Amino acid sequence: MEEKKWFTISVYSENNVGLLNRISGIFLKRHINIESLNVSKSEIDQVSKFTIVVHTTHNWVHNIVGQIEKQIEVIKAFYHRDDETIYQESALFKINSALLFDERQIQNIIKESNSQIVTVSRDFFVLAKSGRRHEIDEMYDALKPFGIMQFVRSGRISVSKAEMQITALLREFQTMEE
């Protein structure tokens, strides 16, 4: 049986209503959970980039990318193992303000985790942390005993170590249209 690994799928597409629903349906049909999802503008004008993280086999991710590319609005989709990408996540932690001044350990956690204080009010302060998933998990575990009022984590953002051929591909399309 093939071993499951972490994969980051990058999907370049036109920004059309309903595409996210159709893409998520591809995963749903195969009972593969999307661990992280981020959609943003890409380096190419008028093109969006979906960054999807899944834990599955190479065979499944290969088939999924093939299905995603069949969507009309999709220009190109790629998949990469974690060691082929540079990636980050971000998180915000809302904590009771009294702890900032009364608990020396909180100050140590902030310093050791290289997190930033985003805002401080009478009732709470907010910490921001960017890094790999395990770094955010470690900070969460360290802060949890003190009480976390709110916590939110972003989806993964990533760039491939190897050059993505999407720009050359789009240039080729533009030349064919002219």
C-alpha distance (Angstrom), angle and dihedral (degrees) to the residues before:
residue distance angle dihedral
M1 . . .
E2 3.80 . .
E3 3.80 116.8 .
K4 3.81 119.9 -113.3
K5 3.82 116.7 -122.6
W6 3.79 137.8 174.0
F7 3.80 114.4 -92.8
T8 3.80 131.9 -176.3
I9 3.79 113.6 -148.6
S10 3.82 117.0 -158.9
V11 3.79 115.7 -162.1
Y12 3.81 120.8 -171.6
S13 3.80 112.7 -161.6
E14 3.74 149.2 148.8
N15 3.79 110.4 -90.4
N16 3.82 101.4 -107.1
V17 3.79 132.4 157.2
G18 3.80 113.8 -104.3
L19 3.80 98.8 20.7
L20 3.82 93.5 108.7
N21 3.80 89.8 53.0
R22 3.81 92.1 51.0
I23 3.81 92.9 46.6
S24 3.81 92.5 49.6
G25 3.82 88.1 49.0
I26 3.81 89.3 60.0
F27 3.82 89.3 59.3
L28 3.80 93.1 41.8
K29 3.81 92.8 55.8
R30 3.80 89.6 54.9
H31 3.83 95.0 43.0
I32 3.81 91.5 -120.7
N33 3.78 115.6 146.6
I34 3.81 118.9 -135.2
E35 3.82 103.3 -132.2
S36 3.80 95.3 -171.8
L37 3.79 135.5 6.1
N38 3.76 131.0 -173.3
V39 3.80 128.9 170.2
S40 3.79 122.2 -169.3
K41 3.76 143.3 142.4
S42 3.77 112.8 -75.0
E43 3.78 134.9 -142.5
I44 3.81 87.8 -86.1
D45 3.82 121.3 77.2
Q46 3.82 114.3 -109.5
V47 3.84 92.1 7.8
S48 3.81 124.3 112.0
K49 3.78 125.5 -152.5
F50 3.79 122.8 -144.7
T51 3.81 114.6 -160.6
I52 3.80 110.2 -163.0
V53 3.81 125.4 179.6
V54 3.80 120.5 -157.4
H55 3.81 137.1 168.8
T56 3.78 106.8 -139.4
T57 3.79 144.4 109.1
H58 3.80 125.4 -67.1
N59 3.79 90.3 -114.8
W60 3.83 93.1 54.0
V61 3.82 94.7 46.2
H62 3.81 90.2 48.9
N63 3.84 90.5 52.6
I64 3.82 92.7 44.7
V65 3.82 92.8 52.5
G66 3.80 88.6 50.4
Q67 3.82 90.3 53.3
I68 3.82 92.1 46.4
E69 3.81 90.7 52.6
K70 3.82 89.6 56.8
Q71 3.82 89.3 68.0
I72 3.81 108.4 104.3
E73 3.82 95.8 -130.8
V74 3.82 94.1 48.9
I75 3.79 112.9 101.8
K76 3.80 97.4 -176.5
A77 3.81 139.5 -22.6
F78 3.79 128.7 -156.3
Y79 3.79 135.0 -177.7
H80 3.79 129.6 -153.3
R81 3.79 138.0 -178.6
D82 3.81 116.3 -119.4
D83 3.82 91.6 -103.0
E84 3.83 89.4 58.0
T85 3.83 94.4 57.3
I86 3.77 142.3 58.5
Y87 3.78 108.3 -137.1
Q88 3.78 144.2 171.2
E89 3.78 140.9 -179.0
S90 3.79 129.0 -160.0
A91 3.78 130.6 -143.9
L92 3.79 138.5 -174.3
F93 3.81 123.1 -149.4
K94 3.82 121.5 -165.0
I95 3.82 111.1 -157.1
N96 3.81 134.9 176.4
S97 3.84 108.4 -91.2
A98 3.80 94.4 -135.6
L99 3.80 88.9 67.2
L100 3.79 91.8 59.6
F101 3.79 90.2 64.3
D102 3.82 101.8 27.4
E103 3.81 102.4 43.5
R104 3.80 114.9 62.4
Q105 3.82 88.7 -170.5
I106 3.85 90.7 64.8
Q107 3.80 89.9 58.2
N108 3.82 89.4 49.8
I109 3.81 91.5 50.4
I110 3.81 90.6 51.4
K111 3.80 92.3 49.5
E112 3.83 96.9 42.7
S113 3.82 94.1 46.4
N114 3.81 94.3 49.3
S115 3.79 88.9 -128.7
Q116 3.78 125.2 152.1
I117 3.78 131.9 -129.7
V118 3.81 104.6 -125.3
T119 3.78 98.7 -177.1
V120 3.79 140.4 -8.7
S121 3.79 125.1 -155.6
R122 3.80 134.0 166.8
D123 3.81 92.3 -91.5
F124 3.80 105.5 31.2
F125 3.77 147.5 3.5
V126 3.81 128.4 -147.8
L127 3.78 125.5 -137.7
A128 3.80 123.6 -160.8
K129 3.79 121.0 -154.9
S130 3.81 128.1 -178.5
G131 3.77 123.2 -172.3
R132 3.76 144.9 85.3
R133 3.80 119.5 -28.9
H134 3.81 93.4 -105.0
E135 3.84 91.3 53.0
I136 3.80 91.0 54.0
D137 3.82 90.2 45.2
E138 3.82 90.1 52.1
M139 3.82 91.3 51.2
Y140 3.82 90.4 47.4
D141 3.82 90.4 51.7
A142 3.82 91.2 48.8
L143 3.83 93.5 49.7
K144 3.81 97.8 40.3
P145 3.84 96.5 82.3
F146 3.83 89.0 57.2
G147 3.81 93.3 51.1
I148 3.78 126.2 -98.7
M149 3.81 111.8 -138.9
Q150 3.82 93.4 -166.3
F151 3.78 136.0 -3.3
V152 3.81 131.3 -172.3
R153 3.78 131.1 172.9
S154 3.80 128.8 -164.3
G155 3.75 126.6 -132.8
R156 3.77 118.1 -97.7
I157 3.77 119.2 -80.5
S158 3.77 115.7 -160.2
V159 3.76 147.1 168.7
S160 3.79 124.4 -158.5
K161 3.78 120.4 -115.2
A162 3.80 89.9 -137.6
E163 3.79 120.3 64.7
M164 3.81 112.2 -90.8
Q165 3.79 111.4 -130.9
I166 3.82 93.0 -145.9
T167 3.83 96.2 103.3
A168 3.81 92.8 51.5
L169 3.81 89.5 45.4
L170 3.82 91.7 53.2
R171 3.79 91.5 46.4
E172 3.80 88.0 53.9
F173 3.83 90.7 51.3
Q174 3.82 91.3 49.3
T175 3.82 90.9 50.7
M176 3.82 90.8 50.6
E177 3.84 90.9 50.7
E178 3.82 93.0 51.5
